[in-house]
Amino acid sequence: MKKNYRKAVALALFALALSSALFAQSFQHKLRADIPFSFYAGGKLLPAGRYFVTFDMNTRSVALIENVRGDGTFLTGMLQDGKKNQPAELTFRANNEDVFVLENMQASDFGVSFSGKKGSSVTSVERASDRTETVILAQGQ
C-alpha cells in the first residue's frame, strides 16, 4: 500500500513539474486584470480580485490565475479578429441576476471567444440581459 502511495506521489510531482515547464514555455504574454466581481470562466466560479492573464496565440489558450490564492482556470477558445489600436480587454456578460460569465478576450493582434464553450456558458440560458462589463488588461505584475 505504501509503495503504491509513494509511486502516486512521485507521479503527481513529476506531472506538476512537467506542467510548470510547459506553462513557462508556451504562455509568453503576461497581463494583469483587476476584476471587481465574481465570474464564471470555463464552468468555474472565480472570485473578484487581481488576476494574471497569460495566453498562447498558437493554441488559443488563455490562463487566468488569481494573484493571492493562486486559484484560476485554463481556457481554450475560438479565434476572432483583434481590435486594432486598442488595449487588451476581457469582456463579461451578466444575466438578470448579475452573474458574470467571461465571454471573450480581445487584444490588438488577436481575439479569443469563450462563449461557444460548453462549460463557460453556465448562465447563457438566462441571457435576457445585454449587460456587459469590460476589464482593461495592464502589462506585467
Beta strands, then each sheet from edge to edge (+ up, - down):
strand 1: 29-35
strand 2: 39-41
strand 3: 44-46
strand 4: 49-56
strand 5: 61-66
strand 6: 72-76
strand 7: 78-80
strand 8: 89-94
strand 9: 100-106
strand 10: 111-113
strand 11: 132-136
strand 12: 138-139
sheet 1: 6+ 5- 4+ 1- 12+
sheet 2: 3+ 2- 9- 8+ 11-
sheet 3: 3+ 2- 9- 10+ 7-
end
